[in-house]
Amino acid sequence: MARHDQPPPPPREARAEFPAVGLSRVQGAIDPIAAVSSLVRSMDPSGERLGLHVDCCLGGFVLPFAKEAGFQVPQFDFGLPGVTSMSVDTHKYGYASKGTSVVLFRSKALRKHMYFAYPEWTGGLYVTPTIAGSRPGGLTASCWASLASIGHEGFVERTRAILECVKSIADGVRSIPGLYLLGDPPAMVVCFGSREVDVLAVSDLMATKRFGWSLNALQNPSCVHLCVTLRTLGKEAQFLADLAVSLEEVRKAGRGPEEGNAAIYGLAQGMPSGPVKELMYTYTDVKYVV
């Protein structure tokens, strides 16, 4: 508690942050960050009141190396004057363990606002750089080991191989009648849908033991994405062949299965969001039953 014989500290000057996505987990899109950066700076040339945070959690270890590998990537980082902070997940394409994600700031002055210090605590002088407080040192050490072992050139080569694989798969999906791409993949997410069949039913079939693919079911609109990783390399032809077979089988069946993502999302899309939210809470409760 604050001491009563001291006046309250003066209020801090308000500061606002515009959000933007460096690479969407859903459809793999990249926001027009350069345009947002220009807007932010036009509204606040000094940069003291307005900032721009770029969520680059998924693309943080791909987009920078994609540039070096010769791929066209829109501007997204501190090279833009309006970008003041970025978030990056090391446990995705940084190949580290969860719990080591980072936030990057344009300056030390901005980073300081993330700190918490309490000099009047009876337990001593307390300061922590994050709201989470203490973090396990073992995770930090293993993250450093992962990044150091791969190295700069290793990330460039891995990114090059993944994006070449993405191009092959995207071109193949375009050639399959009944499917369409949602945008032109700028990085490692290939997202596609169908105007002829239930694409979630296709995804469910692809996920069976018969095919063994791991795809993500998406909604609004109904679509599916494949996040291409090192495990996908060399399997482009097999993926496209399995996808074509699955699509044709769902087309012949005339409807999706009565279980799986197709059934769940089909039910959810026909209900108001309120009851769906309660069902999601109930599902989470069940998961916590011992």
C-alpha positions in Angstrom: 0.0 0.0 0.0 1.1 3.5 -0.7 2.2 5.7 2.2 -0.5 8.2 3.3 2.0 11.1 3.9 3.0 11.2 0.2 1.1 12.7 -2.6 0.0 10.4 -5.4 2.3 10.2 -8.4 1.4 12.4 -11.3 -0.6 10.6 -14.0 1.3 9.2 -16.9 0.7 10.7 -20.3 -1.6 8.4 -22.2 -0.1 6.3 -25.0 -1.9 4.2 -27.5 -0.8 1.3 -29.7 -2.2 0.3 -33.0 -2.2 -3.5 -33.6 -1.2 -5.3 -36.8 -0.5 -8.9 -37.7 2.8 -9.8 -39.3 1.5 -13.2 -40.4 -2.0 -14.4 -39.5 -2.2 -17.9 -38.1 -5.6 -18.4 -39.7 -5.3 -17.6 -43.4 -1.6 -16.7 -43.6 -2.3 -13.1 -44.5 0.0 -10.1 -43.7 -1.6 -6.8 -42.7 -0.7 -3.7 -44.8 1.8 -2.8 -42.1 3.6 -0.2 -44.1 0.3 1.7 -44.7 -0.5 1.5 -41.0 2.9 2.7 -40.1 2.5 5.7 -42.3 -0.9 6.4 -40.7 0.5 6.2 -37.2 3.3 8.6 -38.0 1.0 11.1 -39.8 -1.2 11.2 -36.7 1.8 11.5 -34.3 5.1 12.6 -36.0 7.0 12.6 -32.7 6.1 9.0 -31.9 5.4 9.9 -28.3 1.7 9.3 -28.2 1.0 6.6 -30.8 2.8 3.4 -31.6 2.3 0.3 -33.7 2.7 -3.2 -32.4 3.2 -6.0 -34.9 2.1 -9.5 -33.9 4.8 -11.5 -35.6 4.4 -14.6 -33.3 4.0 -17.0 -36.2 6.2 -15.4 -38.8 9.0 -13.9 -36.7 11.5 -16.7 -37.6 10.4 -17.0 -41.2 9.7 -13.5 -42.7 13.1 -12.0 -42.0 15.0 -15.0 -43.5 12.5 -15.2 -46.4 13.9 -11.8 -47.6 17.5 -13.2 -47.5 16.4 -16.3 -49.3 15.2 -14.2 -52.2 11.4 -14.2 -51.6 9.2 -11.1 -51.8 8.0 -10.2 -48.4 6.2 -6.9 -47.6 7.7 -4.6 -45.0 6.7 -5.6 -41.5 9.4 -4.8 -39.0 11.4 -2.0 -37.4 12.5 -0.8 -40.8 9.2 1.0 -40.8 9.3 4.2 -38.7 5.9 3.6 -37.1 6.6 0.1 -35.7 7.4 0.4 -32.0 7.1 -3.2 -30.8 6.9 -6.7 -32.1 6.0 -10.1 -30.5 7.8 -13.3 -31.7 7.2 -16.9 -30.6 10.4 -18.9 -30.4 8.5 -22.2 -29.9 7.2 -22.1 -33.5 9.7 -21.7 -36.3 12.4 -20.9 -33.7 12.3 -24.6 -32.8 12.5 -23.9 -29.0 10.2 -24.9 -26.2 7.1 -23.1 -25.2 7.4 -20.4 -22.5 10.2 -18.4 -24.2 8.3 -16.0 -26.4 9.7 -12.5 -26.6 8.5 -8.9 -27.1 10.9 -6.6 -28.9 10.9 -2.8 -28.5 12.2 -0.1 -30.8 14.0 1.6 -27.8 15.0 1.0 -24.2 12.7 3.9 -23.2 9.7 1.9 -24.5 10.9 -1.3 -23.0 11.0 0.3 -19.6 7.2 0.6 -19.5 7.0 -3.2 -19.4 8.9 -3.4 -16.1 7.3 -3.6 -12.7 9.1 -2.2 -9.6 7.9 -1.9 -6.0 10.5 -0.3 -3.8 8.2 -0.2 -0.7 7.5 -3.9 -0.4 8.4 -5.2 3.1 10.0 -8.2 1.5 12.7 -6.1 -0.1 13.2 -4.2 -3.4 11.2 -6.0 -6.0 11.5 -5.5 -9.7 10.6 -7.8 -12.6 10.9 -7.3 -16.3 7.6 -9.0 -17.2 4.1 -9.3 -15.7 4.6 -13.0 -15.3 7.4 -12.5 -12.7 10.0 -15.2 -12.5 10.6 -17.5 -15.5 12.4 -20.9 -15.6 16.1 -20.4 -16.6 16.2 -23.9 -18.1 13.7 -22.9 -20.8 15.7 -19.8 -21.6 18.9 -21.8 -21.9 17.4 -24.5 -24.1 15.9 -21.8 -26.3 19.3 -20.2 -26.7 20.8 -23.6 -27.5 18.2 -24.2 -30.2 18.8 -20.8 -31.9 22.5 -21.1 -31.7 22.7 -24.6 -33.0 20.6 -23.7 -36.1 22.4 -20.5 -36.7 21.7 -17.7 -39.1 22.4 -19.6 -42.3 20.5 -22.6 -40.9 17.4 -20.4 -40.6 17.8 -19.0 -44.1 18.1 -22.5 -45.6 15.2 -23.9 -43.7 13.0 -21.0 -44.7 14.0 -21.3 -48.3 13.1 -25.0 -48.3 9.8 -24.4 -46.6 8.7 -21.6 -48.9 9.6 -23.6 -52.0 7.4 -26.4 -50.6 4.6 -23.9 -50.1 4.8 -22.8 -53.7 4.5 -26.4 -54.9 1.5 -27.2 -52.7 -0.3 -23.9 -53.5 0.1 -24.4 -57.2 -1.2 -28.0 -56.8 -4.2 -26.9 -54.8 -5.1 -24.3 -57.5 -5.1 -27.2 -60.1 -7.6 -29.4 -58.2 -11.2 -28.7 -59.4 -13.5 -27.8 -56.6 -10.9 -26.1 -54.4 -9.7 -22.5 -54.2 -6.9 -20.7 -52.3 -7.7 -17.9 -49.9 -5.2 -15.5 -51.1 -1.7 -16.0 -52.5 0.4 -17.5 -49.6 3.2 -15.0 -48.6 4.8 -17.4 -46.2 4.2 -20.9 -44.8 0.4 -21.1 -44.4 -1.6 -22.6 -47.3 -5.3 -21.9 -46.8 -8.0 -23.3 -49.1 -11.7 -23.7 -49.3 -14.4 -25.2 -51.5 -17.6 -23.9 -53.0 -18.7 -27.4 -54.0 -18.3 -29.6 -50.9 -17.9 -29.3 -47.2 -14.1 -28.6 -47.0 -14.1 -29.5 -43.3 -15.3 -32.9 -44.2 -12.3 -33.2 -46.5 -10.1 -32.1 -43.7 -11.6 -34.8 -41.4 -10.9 -37.5 -44.0 -7.4 -36.2 -44.5 -6.8 -36.6 -40.7 -7.8 -40.2 -40.5 -5.2 -43.0 -40.1 -5.6 -43.7 -43.8 -3.9 -40.5 -44.8 -2.5 -39.1 -41.5 -2.4 -35.4 -42.3 -2.8 -32.7 -39.6 -4.8 -29.8 -40.9 -6.5 -26.9 -39.1 -10.3 -26.4 -39.4 -11.2 -22.7 -39.7 -14.5 -20.8 -39.9 -16.1 -17.6 -41.2 -15.6 -18.6 -43.9 -15.3 -22.4 -43.7 -11.8 -23.3 -44.8 -8.7 -25.3 -44.0 -5.1 -24.6 -43.7 -1.9 -26.5 -43.8 1.0 -24.9 -41.9 4.1 -26.2 -43.9 7.0 -27.3 -41.7 10.2 -29.2 -42.2 8.1 -32.4 -41.8 6.2 -31.5 -44.9 9.3 -31.3 -47.2 9.4 -33.9 -49.9 5.8 -34.9 -49.3 4.2 -32.3 -51.6 3.0 -34.8 -54.2 1.6 -37.2 -51.6 -0.3 -34.4 -49.9 -1.9 -33.2 -53.2 -2.8 -36.8 -54.2 -4.4 -37.5 -50.8 -6.2 -34.2 -51.0 -7.7 -34.9 -54.4 -8.8 -38.4 -53.4 -10.4 -37.1 -50.2 -12.2 -34.3 -52.0 -13.6 -36.8 -54.5 -14.8 -39.2 -51.8 -16.6 -36.4 -50.0 -18.1 -35.2 -53.2 -19.5 -38.7 -54.0 -20.8 -39.1 -50.4 -22.8 -36.0 -50.8 -22.4 -34.9 -47.2 -19.9 -34.8 -44.4 -19.5 -37.3 -41.5 -21.7 -37.1 -38.5 -18.7 -36.6 -36.2 -15.4 -34.6 -36.3 -14.8 -31.0 -37.1 -17.3 -30.9 -40.0 -20.1 -31.8 -37.6 -18.9 -29.6 -34.8 -18.4 -26.5 -36.9 -21.6 -27.2 -38.9 -23.5 -27.2 -35.6 -21.7 -24.1 -34.3 -22.4 -22.0 -37.4 -26.1 -22.7 -37.1 -26.3 -21.4 -33.5 -25.9 -18.0 -31.8 -22.5 -17.3 -30.4 -23.8 -17.3 -26.8 -24.8 -20.9 -26.5 -21.7 -21.9 -28.5 -19.6 -20.1 -25.9 -21.3 -22.0 -23.1 -20.6 -25.3 -24.8 -16.9 -24.3 -25.1 -16.9 -23.5 -21.3 -18.5 -26.9 -20.6 -15.9 -28.7 -22.8 -13.1 -27.0 -20.9 -14.7 -28.0 -17.5 -14.8 -31.6 -18.7 -11.1 -31.5 -19.6 -10.3 -30.5 -16.0 -12.1 -33.4 -14.5 -9.7 -35.7 -12.7 
